[in-house]
Amino acid sequence: MATPENFGEVRDRPEPSFPRDGSPSSVDTDTAVILLGAGVTALTHPLLYVKLLIQVGHEPLPPTVGTTMFGRKVLYLPGFFSYAQHIVRIDGKSGLFRGLSPRIVSSAISTVVRSRVKQAIPAKEAESMPTRDDLKTSLRKVMRETSQEMIVQCLSRIATHPFHVISVRCMAQFVGREVKYRGLFSSIMKIFQEEGLSGFFVGLVPHVLGEVMFLWCCNLLAHFINTYAVDDSFSQAPAVRSYTKFVMGIAVSVLTYPFMLVADLMAVNNCGLAAGLPPHSPLFKSWVHCFSHLSQQSQLFRGSSFFFRRVPVTALTTLPVD
């Protein structure tokens, strides 16, 4: 699923198998995964930063007139590279990494939590399912494994969500040029003083709901396609089945993206930043209110694309077209 910060990420990729006895090799594996995760997080952070600013509706650059493949003129909003250059002009190259440290901490905590939870869940021997007949009897196994994945994902999200909130707010400060959330520890104290513990978990429900929907839809769709759509007589059936879950992950992540968008918007809603206050953004009473508002404005997929972003139909009447 696309998360949120994870949109475009393949969540069903094979994960390292952790020894279940807490041995030194397990610690070494955890360390390696943490370091790798930190590197990937740092490399992809500019993408997530631009995406977040688009999600909160910050469009500092004017649209340009372009044409579709059918020759019709449309207004296009700036893509990732134009947006990133705008950030660099204002904050320098280091500005592209605003809010990175909470994401690195979140990645490390997620790795540790996943490792420990997997050690606590009883392991079962993998079953070989090379034929359609075997696959037809495996629905119970798919449901059991998906339930275990759901537990791991939910616990990981609960443990890391406070850092996600901090990261989102650090990045959203670009809109109003605030300096309210600066360092990691000062941000923790600021949120606790102003909002209490609940402030660390704003937007948690839609985030968890989207990830749970992603897991179940992806795994069950892949199972049914592999069982009923892929014929064993086809010579490449094993190869096709190995990629089914990957393809389903991309498709389902699009459907669950609105929940990730709502989670990010709720993280900045009414927190004292311009990005979450009128006139830039309405004040939402709940995540359901936010979802309903975005649906009415046809904005449930805002920020899901970095390129060829058309001006929303609702905004066309307010923009001059030459």
C-alpha positions in Angstrom: 0.0 0.0 0.0 0.7 3.4 -0.5 1.4 4.9 2.7 1.6 7.4 3.4 4.3 8.2 3.4 4.1 4.9 1.8 2.3 5.4 -1.4 4.0 3.5 -4.3 5.8 1.2 -1.8 5.3 -2.5 -2.3 4.2 -3.7 1.1 4.2 -7.4 0.2 7.8 -7.7 -0.7 9.7 -10.5 1.1 10.8 -9.5 4.5 13.9 -10.9 6.3 13.3 -13.9 8.4 14.3 -13.1 12.0 15.7 -15.8 14.3 13.1 -16.4 17.1 15.5 -16.8 19.9 16.9 -13.3 20.2 20.4 -14.5 19.2 23.2 -12.2 18.1 22.4 -13.0 14.5 19.0 -11.6 15.1 20.5 -8.3 16.4 22.8 -8.1 13.5 19.9 -8.6 11.1 17.9 -5.9 12.8 20.8 -3.5 12.7 21.3 -4.2 9.0 17.6 -3.6 8.2 17.6 -0.4 10.3 20.6 1.0 8.4 19.1 0.0 5.0 15.8 1.5 6.0 17.4 4.7 7.1 19.2 5.0 3.7 16.1 4.4 1.7 14.1 6.8 3.8 16.7 9.5 3.3 16.8 9.0 -0.5 13.0 9.0 -0.9 12.3 11.8 1.5 12.2 14.7 -1.1 9.5 12.7 -2.9 7.5 12.4 0.3 8.1 16.0 1.2 6.7 17.3 -2.1 3.9 14.8 -2.0 2.9 16.1 1.5 2.8 19.7 0.4 0.6 18.8 -2.5 -1.6 16.8 -0.2 -2.2 19.8 2.1 -3.1 21.8 -1.0 -0.1 24.1 -1.2 0.4 25.2 -4.8 2.9 28.1 -4.8 3.6 27.9 -8.5 1.1 28.9 -11.2 -0.3 26.3 -13.6 0.7 26.1 -17.2 -1.4 25.6 -20.3 -0.8 22.3 -22.0 -2.6 20.0 -24.4 -3.8 16.4 -24.0 -3.1 13.7 -26.5 -6.4 14.6 -28.2 -5.4 18.2 -28.6 -7.6 19.7 -25.9 -6.1 22.5 -23.8 -5.9 21.9 -20.1 -4.1 23.6 -17.1 -1.3 21.6 -15.6 0.1 22.1 -12.1 3.9 21.9 -11.6 5.4 18.4 -11.3 7.9 17.1 -8.8 11.0 18.6 -10.3 9.5 22.1 -10.6 8.2 21.9 -7.0 11.5 20.6 -5.7 13.4 23.4 -7.4 11.0 25.9 -5.7 11.8 24.4 -2.3 15.6 24.6 -3.1 15.3 28.3 -4.1 13.7 29.1 -0.8 15.4 26.8 1.7 18.4 25.5 -0.1 19.1 21.8 -0.9 19.0 20.9 2.8 15.4 22.2 2.7 14.4 19.1 0.8 15.1 17.0 4.0 12.9 18.9 6.4 11.2 16.4 8.7 13.6 13.6 7.9 14.8 12.7 11.4 11.4 11.7 12.7 10.9 9.4 9.7 14.2 7.7 10.3 13.3 7.1 13.9 9.9 5.8 12.8 11.6 3.4 10.4 13.9 2.1 13.0 11.1 1.6 15.6 9.0 -0.1 12.9 11.8 -2.6 12.2 12.3 -3.5 15.9 8.5 -3.8 16.5 8.0 -6.0 13.5 10.9 -8.2 14.5 9.7 -8.7 18.1 6.1 -9.3 17.2 7.1 -11.9 14.6 9.2 -13.7 17.3 6.1 -13.7 19.5 3.8 -15.2 16.8 4.1 -19.0 16.6 5.8 -19.9 13.3 4.3 -22.6 11.0 6.0 -24.5 8.3 5.5 -23.1 4.9 3.3 -25.2 2.7 4.1 -25.8 -0.9 1.2 -25.0 -3.2 2.3 -25.6 -6.8 -1.1 -26.5 -8.3 -4.6 -25.2 -8.5 -6.0 -28.0 -6.4 -3.6 -27.0 -3.6 -4.5 -23.3 -3.9 -8.2 -24.0 -3.6 -7.7 -25.5 -0.2 -5.4 -22.7 1.0 -7.9 -19.9 1.8 -7.8 -20.7 5.5 -4.0 -20.4 5.4 -4.2 -17.1 3.5 -6.6 -15.7 6.1 -4.4 -16.9 9.0 -1.3 -15.3 7.5 -3.1 -12.1 6.6 -4.4 -11.9 10.2 -0.8 -12.2 11.5 0.3 -9.5 9.0 -2.5 -7.3 10.2 -1.4 -7.6 13.9 2.2 -6.8 13.0 1.1 -3.8 10.8 -1.3 -2.4 13.4 1.2 -2.6 16.3 3.9 -1.1 14.1 1.7 1.8 13.1 0.6 2.5 16.7 4.3 2.6 17.8 5.4 4.8 15.0 2.5 7.1 14.4 3.6 9.8 16.9 6.8 10.3 14.8 4.7 10.3 11.6 2.7 13.2 13.1 5.9 15.1 14.0 7.4 14.6 10.5 4.2 15.7 8.7 4.0 18.9 10.8 7.7 19.7 10.3 7.2 19.5 6.6 3.9 21.4 6.6 5.6 24.3 8.2 6.9 25.2 4.7 3.4 26.6 3.9 3.3 29.3 6.5 7.1 29.5 7.1 6.6 28.6 10.8 9.3 27.3 13.1 7.0 25.8 15.7 8.3 22.2 15.2 12.0 22.2 15.0 13.9 19.4 16.7 12.5 16.0 17.5 12.5 16.3 21.3 11.2 19.9 21.3 8.4 18.8 18.9 7.4 16.0 21.3 7.3 18.4 24.2 5.3 21.0 22.2 2.6 18.4 21.1 2.3 17.0 24.6 2.0 20.4 26.2 -0.7 21.7 23.7 -2.6 18.5 22.9 -1.7 15.8 25.4 -1.1 12.2 24.4 -4.0 12.3 22.0 -2.1 14.8 19.9 0.4 12.1 18.9 -2.3 9.9 17.5 -4.4 12.3 15.3 -5.1 10.6 12.0 -4.3 7.1 13.4 -7.7 5.6 12.6 -7.8 6.3 8.9 -4.1 5.2 8.6 -4.7 1.9 10.2 -8.0 1.4 8.4 -6.3 2.0 5.0 -3.5 -0.4 5.8 -5.8 -3.2 7.0 -7.9 -2.8 3.9 -4.8 -3.0 1.8 -3.6 -6.2 3.4 -6.9 -8.0 3.1 -7.8 -6.9 -0.4 -4.3 -7.5 -1.8 -3.9 -10.9 -0.2 -7.4 -12.2 -1.0 -7.4 -10.9 -4.6 -4.0 -12.4 -5.3 -5.2 -15.7 -3.8 -8.4 -15.8 -5.9 -6.6 -14.8 -9.1 -3.9 -17.4 -8.6 -6.6 -20.0 -7.8 -9.2 -19.4 -10.5 -7.6 -17.3 -13.2 -4.2 -18.9 -13.7 -4.4 -22.3 -15.4 -1.9 -25.0 -14.4 -1.7 -26.0 -18.1 0.0 -22.7 -18.8 3.8 -23.2 -18.8 4.5 -19.9 -17.0 1.9 -20.3 -14.3 4.3 -20.4 -11.4 6.0 -17.2 -12.6 2.7 -15.5 -13.2 1.5 -16.4 -9.6 4.7 -15.0 -8.2 4.0 -11.6 -9.6 0.2 -11.5 -8.9 0.6 -10.1 -5.4 2.9 -7.4 -6.6 0.4 -6.2 -9.2 -2.5 -6.4 -6.8 -0.4 -4.3 -4.4 -0.2 -1.5 -6.9 -3.8 -1.7 -7.8 -5.1 -1.8 -4.2 -2.8 1.0 -3.1 -4.7 3.3 -5.4 -8.0 2.4 -3.9 -6.8 2.9 -0.3 -4.9 6.1 -1.0 -7.7 8.4 0.2 -7.3 7.0 3.7 -3.6 7.9 3.7 -4.5 11.4 2.5 -7.0 11.9 5.2 -4.5 10.7 7.9 -1.9 13.2 6.8 -4.5 16.1 6.7 -5.7 15.2 10.1 -2.1 15.3 11.4 -1.9 19.0 10.6 -5.6 19.9 11.2 -6.0 22.8 13.7 -2.4 22.3 15.1 -1.5 26.0 14.9 0.1 25.8 11.4 -1.2 27.7 8.4 -1.5 24.5 6.5 -4.1 23.2 8.8 -6.1 26.4 9.5 -8.5 28.6 7.5 -8.4 30.0 4.9 -5.8 27.4 3.7 -7.8 24.5 5.1 -11.2 24.0 6.8 -11.2 22.8 10.4 -12.4 19.2 10.5 -14.3 17.7 13.4 -13.2 14.2 12.6 -11.5 12.1 10.0 -14.9 11.2 8.6 -15.7 14.9 8.2 -12.4 15.3 6.3 -13.1 12.4 4.1 -16.6 13.7 3.3 -15.2 17.1 2.5 -12.5 15.8 0.1 -15.1 13.6 -1.6 -17.4 16.5 -2.2 -14.5 18.5 -3.7 -13.3 15.6 -5.8 -10.0 15.7 -4.0 -9.7 12.2 -2.6 -6.6 11.5 -4.8 -4.8 14.8 -4.3 -1.1 14.2 -4.2 -1.3 10.7 -5.6 0.6 11.8 -8.8 3.8 13.8 -9.2 3.5 14.5 -12.9 0.8 15.7 -15.4 -1.3 17.1 -12.5 -4.3 18.8 -13.9 -6.0 21.7 -12.1 -9.1 20.4 -10.3 -12.3 21.1 -12.1 -13.6 23.0 -9.0 -10.7 25.4 -9.3 -11.0 26.1 -13.0 -13.5 28.9 -12.6 -11.1 30.9 -10.4 -8.0 30.6 -12.6 -7.5 32.9 -15.7 -6.9 31.1 -18.9 -5.2 33.0 -21.8 
